[in-house]
Amino acid sequence: MVVLVTVPDASVGESIAQALLSERLAACVNRVAGVRSLFRWQGKLDSADEQLLVVKARRSALPKVEARVKQLHPYEVPELLALPVVAGGAAYLDWLAAETDA
């Protein structure tokens, strides 16, 4: 699966990415800088400059990924959206499985 997580800055993004990788909850985390988020929060329009983490992980790891993100994330309600992978390169999917724990 692919999990999307927005973070406030590079430091938080690096911390979360390192934790997920070192704990074998993810095989790869892309950190995309320069994301401008516009959203509603507590009844008001708001915006923030953020980074986007694109986490590649096994579906079975989602509860642990979510728990770890919540532990390390400074937001009251961190974005965490899990998207299914319906297909992919066989070699890439084999690598992902080999680099993560179920």
PDB file as gemmi writes it, atoms N, CA and C in Angstrom:
CRYST1    1.000    1.000    1.000  90.00  90.00  90.00 P 1                      
ATOM      1  N   MET A   1       0.834  -1.170   0.000  1.00  0.00           N  
ATOM      2  CA  MET A   1       0.000   0.000   0.000  1.00  0.00           C  
ATOM      3  C   MET A   1       0.878   1.232   0.000  1.00  0.00           C  
ATOM      4  N   VAL A   2       0.276   2.358  -0.289  1.00  0.00           N  
ATOM      5  CA  VAL A   2       0.949   3.652  -0.216  1.00  0.00           C  
ATOM      6  C   VAL A   2       0.230   4.460   0.848  1.00  0.00           C  
ATOM      7  N   VAL A   3       0.998   5.031   1.758  1.00  0.00           N  
ATOM      8  CA  VAL A   3       0.424   5.849   2.828  1.00  0.00           C  
ATOM      9  C   VAL A   3       0.920   7.281   2.641  1.00  0.00           C  
ATOM     10  N   LEU A   4       0.003   8.231   2.615  1.00  0.00           N  
ATOM     11  CA  LEU A   4       0.338   9.642   2.495  1.00  0.00           C  
ATOM     12  C   LEU A   4       0.272  10.289   3.869  1.00  0.00           C  
ATOM     13  N   VAL A   5       1.324  11.029   4.208  1.00  0.00           N  
ATOM     14  CA  VAL A   5       1.398  11.720   5.496  1.00  0.00           C  
ATOM     15  C   VAL A   5       1.994  13.101   5.229  1.00  0.00           C  
ATOM     16  N   THR A   6       1.298  14.164   5.618  1.00  0.00           N  
ATOM     17  CA  THR A   6       1.899  15.487   5.534  1.00  0.00           C  
ATOM     18  C   THR A   6       2.560  15.814   6.867  1.00  0.00           C  
ATOM     19  N   VAL A   7       3.692  16.531   6.769  1.00  0.00           N  
ATOM     20  CA  VAL A   7       4.448  16.916   7.961  1.00  0.00           C  
ATOM     21  C   VAL A   7       4.803  18.395   7.852  1.00  0.00           C  
ATOM     22  N   PRO A   8       5.044  19.059   8.995  1.00  0.00           N  
ATOM     23  CA  PRO A   8       5.279  20.506   8.959  1.00  0.00           C  
ATOM     24  C   PRO A   8       6.639  20.910   8.404  1.00  0.00           C  
ATOM     25  N   ASP A   9       7.636  20.014   8.487  1.00  0.00           N  
ATOM     26  CA  ASP A   9       8.969  20.414   8.039  1.00  0.00           C  
ATOM     27  C   ASP A   9       9.849  19.188   7.799  1.00  0.00           C  
ATOM     28  N   ALA A  10      11.055  19.449   7.283  1.00  0.00           N  
ATOM     29  CA  ALA A  10      11.982  18.379   6.933  1.00  0.00           C  
ATOM     30  C   ALA A  10      12.403  17.557   8.145  1.00  0.00           C  
ATOM     31  N   SER A  11      12.566  18.193   9.274  1.00  0.00           N  
ATOM     32  CA  SER A  11      13.012  17.498  10.474  1.00  0.00           C  
ATOM     33  C   SER A  11      12.009  16.439  10.919  1.00  0.00           C  
ATOM     34  N   VAL A  12      10.753  16.804  10.963  1.00  0.00           N  
ATOM     35  CA  VAL A  12       9.711  15.843  11.351  1.00  0.00           C  
ATOM     36  C   VAL A  12       9.610  14.744  10.298  1.00  0.00           C  
ATOM     37  N   GLY A  13       9.667  15.122   9.029  1.00  0.00           N  
ATOM     38  CA  GLY A  13       9.603  14.140   7.955  1.00  0.00           C  
ATOM     39  C   GLY A  13      10.731  13.138   8.031  1.00  0.00           C  
ATOM     40  N   GLU A  14      11.934  13.629   8.273  1.00  0.00           N  
ATOM     41  CA  GLU A  14      13.097  12.742   8.381  1.00  0.00           C  
ATOM     42  C   GLU A  14      12.961  11.807   9.574  1.00  0.00           C  
ATOM     43  N   SER A  15      12.492  12.330  10.688  1.00  0.00           N  
ATOM     44  CA  SER A  15      12.319  11.525  11.899  1.00  0.00           C  
ATOM     45  C   SER A  15      11.323  10.390  11.672  1.00  0.00           C  
ATOM     46  N   ILE A  16      10.195  10.706  11.076  1.00  0.00           N  
ATOM     47  CA  ILE A  16       9.176   9.686  10.816  1.00  0.00           C  
ATOM     48  C   ILE A  16       9.688   8.680   9.793  1.00  0.00           C  
ATOM     49  N   ALA A  17      10.309   9.156   8.719  1.00  0.00           N  
ATOM     50  CA  ALA A  17      10.825   8.261   7.682  1.00  0.00           C  
ATOM     51  C   ALA A  17      11.863   7.305   8.262  1.00  0.00           C  
ATOM     52  N   GLN A  18      12.795   7.823   9.035  1.00  0.00           N  
ATOM     53  CA  GLN A  18      13.839   6.981   9.629  1.00  0.00           C  
ATOM     54  C   GLN A  18      13.241   5.926  10.554  1.00  0.00           C  
ATOM     55  N   ALA A  19      12.262   6.320  11.350  1.00  0.00           N  
ATOM     56  CA  ALA A  19      11.637   5.364  12.274  1.00  0.00           C  
ATOM     57  C   ALA A  19      10.934   4.244  11.500  1.00  0.00           C  
ATOM     58  N   LEU A  20      10.144   4.607  10.495  1.00  0.00           N  
ATOM     59  CA  LEU A  20       9.413   3.594   9.730  1.00  0.00           C  
ATOM     60  C   LEU A  20      10.362   2.646   9.006  1.00  0.00           C  
ATOM     61  N   LEU A  21      11.458   3.188   8.489  1.00  0.00           N  
ATOM     62  CA  LEU A  21      12.425   2.353   7.779  1.00  0.00           C  
ATOM     63  C   LEU A  21      13.227   1.472   8.736  1.00  0.00           C  
ATOM     64  N   SER A  22      13.713   2.050   9.817  1.00  0.00           N  
ATOM     65  CA  SER A  22      14.539   1.272  10.741  1.00  0.00           C  
ATOM     66  C   SER A  22      13.742   0.171  11.433  1.00  0.00           C  
ATOM     67  N   GLU A  23      12.447   0.397  11.612  1.00  0.00           N  
ATOM     68  CA  GLU A  23      11.580  -0.605  12.239  1.00  0.00           C  
ATOM     69  C   GLU A  23      10.967  -1.562  11.217  1.00  0.00           C  
ATOM     70  N   ARG A  24      11.379  -1.438   9.963  1.00  0.00           N  
ATOM     71  CA  ARG A  24      10.928  -2.286   8.858  1.00  0.00           C  
ATOM     72  C   ARG A  24       9.422  -2.233   8.649  1.00  0.00           C  
ATOM     73  N   LEU A  25       8.820  -1.082   8.977  1.00  0.00           N  
ATOM     74  CA  LEU A  25       7.399  -0.864   8.721  1.00  0.00           C  
ATOM     75  C   LEU A  25       7.177  -0.345   7.305  1.00  0.00           C  
ATOM     76  N   ALA A  26       8.228   0.165   6.678  1.00  0.00           N  
ATOM     77  CA  ALA A  26       8.176   0.657   5.304  1.00  0.00           C  
ATOM     78  C   ALA A  26       9.453   0.251   4.596  1.00  0.00           C  
ATOM     79  N   ALA A  27       9.348   0.079   3.279  1.00  0.00           N  
ATOM     80  CA  ALA A  27      10.524  -0.240   2.472  1.00  0.00           C  
ATOM     81  C   ALA A  27      11.129   1.014   1.877  1.00  0.00           C  
ATOM     82  N   CYS A  28      10.308   2.054   1.698  1.00  0.00           N  
ATOM     83  CA  CYS A  28      10.760   3.299   1.083  1.00  0.00           C  
ATOM     84  C   CYS A  28       9.841   4.423   1.539  1.00  0.00           C  
ATOM     85  N   VAL A  29      10.424   5.587   1.777  1.00  0.00           N  
ATOM     86  CA  VAL A  29       9.638   6.784   2.090  1.00  0.00           C  
ATOM     87  C   VAL A  29      10.187   7.924   1.237  1.00  0.00           C  
ATOM     88  N   ASN A  30       9.334   8.484   0.379  1.00  0.00           N  
ATOM     89  CA  ASN A  30       9.711   9.666  -0.378  1.00  0.00           C  
ATOM     90  C   ASN A  30       9.286  10.887   0.409  1.00  0.00           C  
ATOM     91  N   ARG A  31      10.175  11.870   0.511  1.00  0.00           N  
ATOM     92  CA  ARG A  31       9.853  13.136   1.166  1.00  0.00           C  
ATOM     93  C   ARG A  31       9.776  14.203   0.089  1.00  0.00           C  
ATOM     94  N   VAL A  32       8.576  14.733  -0.139  1.00  0.00           N  
ATOM     95  CA  VAL A  32       8.341  15.706  -1.192  1.00  0.00           C  
ATOM     96  C   VAL A  32       8.204  17.086  -0.556  1.00  0.00           C  
ATOM     97  N   ALA A  33       9.156  17.959  -0.846  1.00  0.00           N  
ATOM     98  CA  ALA A  33       9.146  19.318  -0.275  1.00  0.00           C  
ATOM     99  C   ALA A  33       8.266  20.233  -1.128  1.00  0.00           C  
ATOM    100  N   GLY A  34       7.930  21.376  -0.560  1.00  0.00           N  
ATOM    101  CA  GLY A  34       7.218  22.406  -1.307  1.00  0.00           C  
ATOM    102  C   GLY A  34       5.737  22.167  -1.477  1.00  0.00           C  
ATOM    103  N   VAL A  35       5.119  21.470  -0.545  1.00  0.00           N  
ATOM    104  CA  VAL A  35       3.682  21.220  -0.607  1.00  0.00           C  
ATOM    105  C   VAL A  35       2.962  22.350   0.120  1.00  0.00           C  
ATOM    106  N   ARG A  36       1.991  22.942  -0.530  1.00  0.00           N  
ATOM    107  CA  ARG A  36       1.152  23.973   0.089  1.00  0.00           C  
ATOM    108  C   ARG A  36      -0.215  23.348   0.321  1.00  0.00           C  
ATOM    109  N   SER A  37      -0.593  23.199   1.575  1.00  0.00           N  
ATOM    110  CA  SER A  37      -1.878  22.591   1.928  1.00  0.00           C  
ATOM    111  C   SER A  37      -2.882  23.672   2.293  1.00  0.00           C  
ATOM    112  N   LEU A  38      -4.069  23.557   1.732  1.00  0.00           N  
ATOM    113  CA  LEU A  38      -5.195  24.439   2.050  1.00  0.00           C  
ATOM    114  C   LEU A  38      -6.285  23.545   2.609  1.00  0.00           C  
ATOM    115  N   PHE A  39      -6.850  23.922   3.754  1.00  0.00           N  
ATOM    116  CA  PHE A  39      -7.768  23.018   4.439  1.00  0.00           C  
ATOM    117  C   PHE A  39      -8.682  23.792   5.378  1.00  0.00           C  
ATOM    118  N   ARG A  40      -9.694  23.083   5.851  1.00  0.00           N  
ATOM    119  CA  ARG A  40     -10.565  23.613   6.900  1.00  0.00           C  
ATOM    120  C   ARG A  40     -10.103  23.000   8.208  1.00  0.00           C  
ATOM    121  N   TRP A  41      -9.945  23.824   9.236  1.00  0.00           N  
ATOM    122  CA  TRP A  41      -9.546  23.328  10.544  1.00  0.00           C  
ATOM    123  C   TRP A  41     -10.300  24.110  11.596  1.00  0.00           C  
ATOM    124  N   GLN A  42     -11.026  23.393  12.439  1.00  0.00           N  
ATOM    125  CA  GLN A  42     -11.810  23.971  13.521  1.00  0.00           C  
ATOM    126  C   GLN A  42     -12.735  25.077  13.003  1.00  0.00           C  
ATOM    127  N   GLY A  43     -13.397  24.793  11.868  1.00  0.00           N  
ATOM    128  CA  GLY A  43     -14.395  25.689  11.315  1.00  0.00           C  
ATOM    129  C   GLY A  43     -13.860  26.866  10.519  1.00  0.00           C  
ATOM    130  N   LYS A  44     -12.544  26.930  10.313  1.00  0.00           N  
ATOM    131  CA  LYS A  44     -11.957  28.063   9.590  1.00  0.00           C  
ATOM    132  C   LYS A  44     -11.097  27.555   8.443  1.00  0.00           C  
ATOM    133  N   LEU A  45     -10.974  28.396   7.408  1.00  0.00           N  
ATOM    134  CA  LEU A  45     -10.041  28.084   6.332  1.00  0.00           C  
ATOM    135  C   LEU A  45      -8.630  28.361   6.815  1.00  0.00           C  
ATOM    136  N   ASP A  46      -7.705  27.479   6.464  1.00  0.00           N  
ATOM    137  CA  ASP A  46      -6.318  27.625   6.897  1.00  0.00           C  
ATOM    138  C   ASP A  46      -5.410  27.128   5.783  1.00  0.00           C  
ATOM    139  N   SER A  47      -4.129  27.345   5.946  1.00  0.00           N  
ATOM    140  CA  SER A  47      -3.150  26.839   4.989  1.00  0.00           C  
ATOM    141  C   SER A  47      -1.820  26.665   5.702  1.00  0.00           C  
ATOM    142  N   ALA A  48      -0.958  25.840   5.090  1.00  0.00           N  
ATOM    143  CA  ALA A  48       0.356  25.591   5.679  1.00  0.00           C  
ATOM    144  C   ALA A  48       1.313  25.118   4.592  1.00  0.00           C  
ATOM    145  N   ASP A  49       2.568  25.497   4.736  1.00  0.00           N  
ATOM    146  CA  ASP A  49       3.632  24.941   3.910  1.00  0.00           C  
ATOM    147  C   ASP A  49       4.091  23.668   4.598  1.00  0.00           C  
ATOM    148  N   GLU A  50       4.071  22.577   3.870  1.00  0.00           N  
ATOM    149  CA  GLU A  50       4.364  21.277   4.459  1.00  0.00           C  
ATOM    150  C   GLU A  50       5.246  20.463   3.526  1.00  0.00           C  
ATOM    151  N   GLN A  51       5.587  19.269   3.973  1.00  0.00           N  
ATOM    152  CA  GLN A  51       6.192  18.247   3.134  1.00  0.00           C  
ATOM    153  C   GLN A  51       5.247  17.060   3.119  1.00  0.00           C  
ATOM    154  N   LEU A  52       5.308  16.292   2.047  1.00  0.00           N  
ATOM    155  CA  LEU A  52       4.473  15.099   1.912  1.00  0.00           C  
ATOM    156  C   LEU A  52       5.360  13.872   1.974  1.00  0.00           C  
ATOM    157  N   LEU A  53       5.012  12.948   2.850  1.00  0.00           N  
ATOM    158  CA  LEU A  53       5.680  11.656   2.892  1.00  0.00           C  
ATOM    159  C   LEU A  53       4.841  10.664   2.099  1.00  0.00           C  
ATOM    160  N   VAL A  54       5.497   9.941   1.192  1.00  0.00           N  
ATOM    161  CA  VAL A  54       4.857   8.874   0.433  1.00  0.00           C  
ATOM    162  C   VAL A  54       5.511   7.586   0.918  1.00  0.00           C  
ATOM    163  N   VAL A  55       4.777   6.843   1.724  1.00  0.00           N  
ATOM    164  CA  VAL A  55       5.299   5.666   2.423  1.00  0.00           C  
ATOM    165  C   VAL A  55       4.856   4.406   1.686  1.00  0.00           C  
ATOM    166  N   LYS A  56       5.814   3.556   1.330  1.00  0.00           N  
ATOM    167  CA  LYS A  56       5.489   2.281   0.707  1.00  0.00           C  
ATOM    168  C   LYS A  56       5.640   1.187   1.749  1.00  0.00           C  
ATOM    169  N   ALA A  57       4.533   0.496   2.029  1.00  0.00           N  
ATOM    170  CA  ALA A  57       4.505  -0.478   3.118  1.00  0.00           C  
ATOM    171  C   ALA A  57       3.521  -1.593   2.789  1.00  0.00           C  
ATOM    172  N   ARG A  58       3.551  -2.616   3.605  1.00  0.00           N  
ATOM    173  CA  ARG A  58       2.561  -3.690   3.492  1.00  0.00           C  
ATOM    174  C   ARG A  58       1.258  -3.247   4.161  1.00  0.00           C  
ATOM    175  N   ARG A  59       0.159  -3.703   3.614  1.00  0.00           N  
ATOM    176  CA  ARG A  59      -1.150  -3.386   4.201  1.00  0.00           C  
ATOM    177  C   ARG A  59      -1.236  -3.867   5.651  1.00  0.00           C  
ATOM    178  N   SER A  60      -0.645  -5.013   5.923  1.00  0.00           N  
ATOM    179  CA  SER A  60      -0.700  -5.579   7.270  1.00  0.00           C  
ATOM    180  C   SER A  60       0.023  -4.702   8.295  1.00  0.00           C  
ATOM    181  N   ALA A  61       0.890  -3.815   7.828  1.00  0.00           N  
ATOM    182  CA  ALA A  61       1.643  -2.940   8.735  1.00  0.00           C  
ATOM    183  C   ALA A  61       0.901  -1.654   9.074  1.00  0.00           C  
ATOM    184  N   LEU A  62      -0.246  -1.403   8.459  1.00  0.00           N  
ATOM    185  CA  LEU A  62      -0.934  -0.121   8.655  1.00  0.00           C  
ATOM    186  C   LEU A  62      -1.172   0.240  10.120  1.00  0.00           C  
ATOM    187  N   PRO A  63      -1.654  -0.654  10.976  1.00  0.00           N  
ATOM    188  CA  PRO A  63      -1.854  -0.253  12.377  1.00  0.00           C  
ATOM    189  C   PRO A  63      -0.558   0.219  13.049  1.00  0.00           C  
ATOM    190  N   LYS A  64       0.552  -0.446  12.768  1.00  0.00           N  
ATOM    191  CA  LYS A  64       1.829  -0.050  13.364  1.00  0.00           C  
ATOM    192  C   LYS A  64       2.347   1.248  12.742  1.00  0.00           C  
ATOM    193  N   VAL A  65       2.162   1.414  11.436  1.00  0.00           N  
ATOM    194  CA  VAL A  65       2.562   2.660  10.777  1.00  0.00           C  
ATOM    195  C   VAL A  65       1.778   3.823  11.376  1.00  0.00           C  
ATOM    196  N   GLU A  66       0.476   3.656  11.512  1.00  0.00           N  
ATOM    197  CA  GLU A  66      -0.366   4.712  12.070  1.00  0.00           C  
ATOM    198  C   GLU A  66       0.052   5.048  13.503  1.00  0.00           C  
ATOM    199  N   ALA A  67       0.289   4.046  14.310  1.00  0.00           N  
ATOM    200  CA  ALA A  67       0.690   4.285  15.704  1.00  0.00           C  
ATOM    201  C   ALA A  67       2.014   5.034  15.774  1.00  0.00           C  
ATOM    202  N   ARG A  68       2.963   4.650  14.935  1.00  0.00           N  
ATOM    203  CA  ARG A  68       4.286   5.292  14.956  1.00  0.00           C  
ATOM    204  C   ARG A  68       4.209   6.732  14.467  1.00  0.00           C  
ATOM    205  N   VAL A  69       3.420   6.972  13.418  1.00  0.00           N  
ATOM    206  CA  VAL A  69       3.243   8.341  12.923  1.00  0.00           C  
ATOM    207  C   VAL A  69       2.620   9.200  14.015  1.00  0.00           C  
ATOM    208  N   LYS A  70       1.590   8.705  14.667  1.00  0.00           N  
ATOM    209  CA  LYS A  70       0.944   9.475  15.742  1.00  0.00           C  
ATOM    210  C   LYS A  70       1.925   9.789  16.876  1.00  0.00           C  
ATOM    211  N   GLN A  71       2.800   8.840  17.194  1.00  0.00           N  
ATOM    212  CA  GLN A  71       3.800   9.051  18.257  1.00  0.00           C  
ATOM    213  C   GLN A  71       4.767  10.178  17.918  1.00  0.00           C  
ATOM    214  N   LEU A  72       5.187  10.249  16.666  1.00  0.00           N  
ATOM    215  CA  LEU A  72       6.250  11.159  16.265  1.00  0.00           C  
ATOM    216  C   LEU A  72       5.766  12.474  15.661  1.00  0.00           C  
ATOM    217  N   HIS A  73       4.486  12.576  15.360  1.00  0.00           N  
ATOM    218  CA  HIS A  73       3.938  13.727  14.647  1.00  0.00           C  
ATOM    219  C   HIS A  73       3.464  14.803  15.618  1.00  0.00           C  
ATOM    220  N   PRO A  74       3.782  16.067  15.343  1.00  0.00           N  
ATOM    221  CA  PRO A  74       3.371  17.131  16.260  1.00  0.00           C  
ATOM    222  C   PRO A  74       1.917  17.587  16.101  1.00  0.00           C  
ATOM    223  N   TYR A  75       1.264  17.236  14.994  1.00  0.00           N  
ATOM    224  CA  TYR A  75      -0.109  17.695  14.767  1.00  0.00           C  
ATOM    225  C   TYR A  75      -1.086  16.955  15.685  1.00  0.00           C  
ATOM    226  N   GLU A  76      -2.124  17.652  16.078  1.00  0.00           N  
ATOM    227  CA  GLU A  76      -3.195  17.037  16.863  1.00  0.00           C  
ATOM    228  C   GLU A  76      -3.878  15.932  16.062  1.00  0.00           C  
ATOM    229  N   VAL A  77      -4.095  16.187  14.770  1.00  0.00           N  
ATOM    230  CA  VAL A  77      -4.708  15.208  13.871  1.00  0.00           C  
ATOM    231  C   VAL A  77      -3.837  15.101  12.610  1.00  0.00           C  
ATOM    232  N   PRO A  78      -2.831  14.238  12.637  1.00  0.00           N  
ATOM    233  CA  PRO A  78      -1.985  14.113  11.446  1.00  0.00           C  
ATOM    234  C   PRO A  78      -2.728  13.451  10.287  1.00  0.00           C  
ATOM    235  N   GLU A  79      -2.420  13.921   9.094  1.00  0.00           N  
ATOM    236  CA  GLU A  79      -2.975  13.269   7.902  1.00  0.00           C  
ATOM    237  C   GLU A  79      -2.314  11.903   7.747  1.00  0.00           C  
ATOM    238  N   LEU A  80      -3.135  10.885   7.552  1.00  0.00           N  
ATOM    239  CA  LEU A  80      -2.650   9.550   7.272  1.00  0.00           C  
ATOM    240  C   LEU A  80      -3.700   8.886   6.401  1.00  0.00           C  
ATOM    241  N   LEU A  81      -3.404   8.782   5.104  1.00  0.00           N  
ATOM    242  CA  LEU A  81      -4.317   8.175   4.147  1.00  0.00           C  
ATOM    243  C   LEU A  81      -3.638   6.973   3.518  1.00  0.00           C  
ATOM    244  N   ALA A  82      -4.254   5.813   3.634  1.00  0.00           N  
ATOM    245  CA  ALA A  82      -3.705   4.589   3.058  1.00  0.00           C  
ATOM    246  C   ALA A  82      -4.431   4.284   1.756  1.00  0.00           C  
ATOM    247  N   LEU A  83      -3.641   4.114   0.703  1.00  0.00           N  
ATOM    248  CA  LEU A  83      -4.190   3.828  -0.619  1.00  0.00           C  
ATOM    249  C   LEU A  83      -3.738   2.436  -1.045  1.00  0.00           C  
ATOM    250  N   PRO A  84      -4.656   1.632  -1.558  1.00  0.00           N  
ATOM    251  CA  PRO A  84      -4.254   0.290  -1.975  1.00  0.00           C  
ATOM    252  C   PRO A  84      -3.412   0.340  -3.246  1.00  0.00           C  
ATOM    253  N   VAL A  85      -2.493  -0.594  -3.370  1.00  0.00           N  
ATOM    254  CA  VAL A  85      -1.738  -0.786  -4.601  1.00  0.00           C  
ATOM    255  C   VAL A  85      -2.407  -1.946  -5.322  1.00  0.00           C  
ATOM    256  N   VAL A  86      -2.982  -1.681  -6.471  1.00  0.00           N  
ATOM    257  CA  VAL A  86      -3.707  -2.733  -7.189  1.00  0.00           C  
ATOM    258  C   VAL A  86      -2.792  -3.520  -8.122  1.00  0.00           C  
ATOM    259  N   ALA A  87      -1.660  -2.944  -8.473  1.00  0.00           N  
ATOM    260  CA  ALA A  87      -0.698  -3.640  -9.317  1.00  0.00           C  
ATOM    261  C   ALA A  87       0.634  -2.917  -9.202  1.00  0.00           C  
ATOM    262  N   GLY A  88       1.690  -3.606  -9.602  1.00  0.00           N  
ATOM    263  CA  GLY A  88       3.021  -3.005  -9.587  1.00  0.00           C  
ATOM    264  C   GLY A  88       4.008  -3.957 -10.222  1.00  0.00           C  
ATOM    265  N   GLY A  89       5.200  -3.456 -10.445  1.00  0.00           N  
ATOM    266  CA  GLY A  89       6.243  -4.301 -10.996  1.00  0.00           C  
ATOM    267  C   GLY A  89       6.536  -5.449 -10.047  1.00  0.00           C  
ATOM    268  N   ALA A  90       6.599  -6.658 -10.563  1.00  0.00           N  
ATOM    269  CA  ALA A  90       6.802  -7.838  -9.718  1.00  0.00           C  
ATOM    270  C   ALA A  90       8.090  -7.728  -8.917  1.00  0.00           C  
ATOM    271  N   ALA A  91       9.166  -7.286  -9.550  1.00  0.00           N  
ATOM    272  CA  ALA A  91      10.446  -7.180  -8.850  1.00  0.00           C  
ATOM    273  C   ALA A  91      10.366  -6.137  -7.733  1.00  0.00           C  
ATOM    274  N   TYR A  92       9.682  -5.022  -7.986  1.00  0.00           N  
ATOM    275  CA  TYR A  92       9.547  -3.981  -6.962  1.00  0.00           C  
ATOM    276  C   TYR A  92       8.715  -4.493  -5.791  1.00  0.00           C  
ATOM    277  N   LEU A  93       7.614  -5.157  -6.086  1.00  0.00           N  
ATOM    278  CA  LEU A  93       6.762  -5.678  -5.011  1.00  0.00           C  
ATOM    279  C   LEU A  93       7.476  -6.765  -4.211  1.00  0.00           C  
ATOM    280  N   ASP A  94       8.282  -7.575  -4.875  1.00  0.00           N  
ATOM    281  CA  ASP A  94       9.086  -8.580  -4.158  1.00  0.00           C  
ATOM    282  C   ASP A  94      10.091  -7.893  -3.241  1.00  0.00           C  
ATOM    283  N   TRP A  95      10.735  -6.843  -3.745  1.00  0.00           N  
ATOM    284  CA  TRP A  95      11.710  -6.087  -2.932  1.00  0.00           C  
ATOM    285  C   TRP A  95      11.010  -5.483  -1.720  1.00  0.00           C  
ATOM    286  N   LEU A  96       9.839  -4.866  -1.929  1.00  0.00           N  
ATOM    287  CA  LEU A  96       9.091  -4.259  -0.827  1.00  0.00           C  
ATOM    288  C   LEU A  96       8.793  -5.313   0.244  1.00  0.00           C  
ATOM    289  N   ALA A  97       8.344  -6.473  -0.169  1.00  0.00           N  
ATOM    290  CA  ALA A  97       8.022  -7.532   0.790  1.00  0.00           C  
ATOM    291  C   ALA A  97       9.270  -7.990   1.546  1.00  0.00           C  
ATOM    292  N   ALA A  98      10.392  -8.067   0.837  1.00  0.00           N  
ATOM    293  CA  ALA A  98      11.624  -8.528   1.479  1.00  0.00           C  
ATOM    294  C   ALA A  98      12.180  -7.525   2.480  1.00  0.00           C  
ATOM    295  N   GLU A  99      11.905  -6.256   2.275  1.00  0.00           N  
ATOM    296  CA  GLU A  99      12.465  -5.193   3.125  1.00  0.00           C  
ATOM    297  C   GLU A  99      11.569  -4.786   4.277  1.00  0.00           C  
ATOM    298  N   THR A 100      10.406  -5.397   4.387  1.00  0.00           N  
ATOM    299  CA  THR A 100       9.472  -5.053   5.463  1.00  0.00           C  
ATOM    300  C   THR A 100       9.073  -6.300   6.233  1.00  0.00           C  
ATOM    301  N   ASP A 101       8.614  -6.090   7.436  1.00  0.00           N  
ATOM    302  CA  ASP A 101       8.076  -7.185   8.237  1.00  0.00           C  
ATOM    303  C   ASP A 101       6.564  -7.196   8.063  1.00  0.00           C  
ATOM    304  N   ALA A 102       5.985  -8.353   8.082  1.00  0.00           N  
ATOM    305  CA  ALA A 102       4.533  -8.475   7.924  1.00  0.00           C  
ATOM    306  C   ALA A 102       3.815  -7.978   9.148  1.00  0.00           C  
TER     307      ALA A 102                                                      
END                                                                             
